[in-house]
């Protein structure tokens, strides 16, 4: 499986899952645009690692909750690389609150980053995306099971899955493949908000562990490859078997 000659954008890729995906795509041969909002040095560290693999890479600051930033991000990619082959919608923000405790400004930020930001990235990326492009979005097992204080984010992730099914049909004429990777509990900074739940989730997996960012990154890279061309509009659950236990 090779991604040689592809240009990829991974939103929110200065750390965590996004970083793992950016490095995995580069390891498979892609040139990678590292997107960040605040962590500039972390993003530059990822760029350095990608360049050490012999791939082209730049770090671009953009808040995907702001349409003007998304448009500028795609303009920069077009200027630096000419076009885009892969879009990975990873950036997300967490407002871990019960639905009744969400203020209007909390809803605005949650929706703008976790859903509208994805819509804007897709729309603007399509303007510079080559035929046979790939779009992969990250969602969560929280869309079909209860996670305390996760409801607002889960609603956005569910909307992304619905949008993916629509896009997979509407973009057929351009042969652009659209899918979702639905992750189970993953060892990232967000897990600190779910310490008790994490212990339970770990016990529910056959291997008795929480997933890693790399576990998701491998699946994302596969969906970005030509070998996955016949997988369209799907949500691939990557939870270590937790939901079957």
LINVEN-V813160 format. One record per run of one state. SS is the DSSP state (A for helix, B for strand, O for the rest). FROM is the first residue (numbers start at 1). TO is the last residue. If there is no record, write none. Layout:
SS_FROM_TO + SS_FROM_TO
This chain:
O_1_6 + B_7_10 + O_11_15 + A_16_27 + O_28_30 + B_31_36 + O_37_39 + A_40_52 + O_53_56 + B_57_61 + O_62_66 + A_67_81 + O_82_83 + B_84_89 + O_90_98 + A_99_101 + O_102_103 + A_104_125 + O_126_128 + B_129_140 + A_141_143 + O_144_150 + A_151_170 + O_171_171 + A_172_174 + O_175_176 + B_177_183 + O_184_185 + B_186_186 + O_187_188 + A_189_204 + O_205_210 + B_211_211 + O_212_212 + A_213_223 + O_224_225 + A_226_228 + O_229_234 + B_235_238 + O_239_241 + A_242_244 + O_245_245
